[in-house]
Amino acid sequence: MIGKTFEGVDRRIGIYEGNNPGKFIVCTGAMHGNETTGICALQRVFNYLHKNRPEFHGKIVGLAGNLRDRKSTRLNSSHTDISRMPSSA
């Protein structure tokens, strides 16, 4: 089944299927467990799609990535969370 791990954990954030055949699109949020903004963004996208029912060719599926590490951090040798370091650009 799309969106389930081998352990049976459901990773589906949303599914939207148009009335016409087309591409199959997969979007992921939280590839790094503690970066959950992508999950929130995908929830908003799927809420919009289901509310407004725009014409769509194909199917789009949103999946959550690394759920196991949602509350963890990634620290460098200086004990700085590298997921939250400001960009140098």
C-alpha positions in Angstrom: 0.0 0.0 0.0 1.3 3.5 -0.8 2.5 5.3 2.2 2.9 2.5 4.7 6.2 1.3 6.1 7.1 -2.4 6.5 6.1 -1.9 10.2 2.7 -0.6 9.1 3.2 3.1 10.0 1.1 5.3 7.8 3.1 8.1 6.2 0.3 9.5 4.0 -0.3 13.2 4.4 -2.8 13.3 1.6 -3.9 11.9 -1.7 -5.6 13.8 -4.5 -6.7 12.2 -7.8 -8.0 14.1 -10.8 -10.8 13.0 -13.1 -8.4 12.5 -15.9 -5.4 10.2 -16.4 -2.0 11.8 -16.0 1.2 11.8 -14.1 1.7 10.2 -10.6 3.4 12.8 -8.4 4.9 12.0 -4.9 5.8 14.9 -2.6 7.6 14.4 0.7 7.9 16.4 3.9 10.2 15.9 6.8 12.9 14.1 5.0 15.0 15.1 8.0 12.8 14.2 11.0 12.9 17.5 12.8 12.3 19.6 9.7 8.5 19.4 9.8 7.6 22.5 7.8 7.2 20.4 4.7 4.4 18.4 6.4 2.5 21.5 7.3 2.9 22.8 3.8 1.6 19.6 2.3 -1.3 19.5 4.7 -2.3 23.0 3.4 -1.9 21.9 -0.2 -4.1 18.9 0.3 -6.7 20.9 2.2 -6.9 23.4 -0.7 -7.1 20.6 -3.3 -10.0 18.8 -1.5 -11.8 22.0 -0.7 -11.6 23.6 -4.2 -11.4 20.4 -6.3 -9.4 22.0 -9.2 -9.2 20.1 -12.5 -6.3 17.8 -12.3 -4.7 15.2 -14.6 -3.2 12.4 -12.6 -2.6 11.7 -8.9 -0.6 13.4 -6.2 0.4 11.8 -3.0 2.1 13.5 0.0 4.2 11.4 2.3 5.9 12.2 5.6 9.6 11.2 5.6 11.5 10.4 8.7 8.8 10.3 11.4 11.0 8.4 13.9 13.3 11.4 14.3 10.7 14.2 14.5 11.7 15.4 17.9 15.4 14.8 17.6 18.1 17.3 16.6 21.3 17.0 14.5 24.2 18.4 16.4 27.6 19.2 15.1 30.8 19.0 17.1 30.1 22.4 18.7 26.7 21.1 19.9 24.8 23.4 17.4 21.7 22.0 15.8 22.7 22.0 12.2 19.1 21.9 11.1 18.6 25.4 12.5 21.8 27.1 11.5 21.3 30.4 9.6 22.2 30.3 5.9 25.4 31.9 4.9 24.0 33.0 1.6 
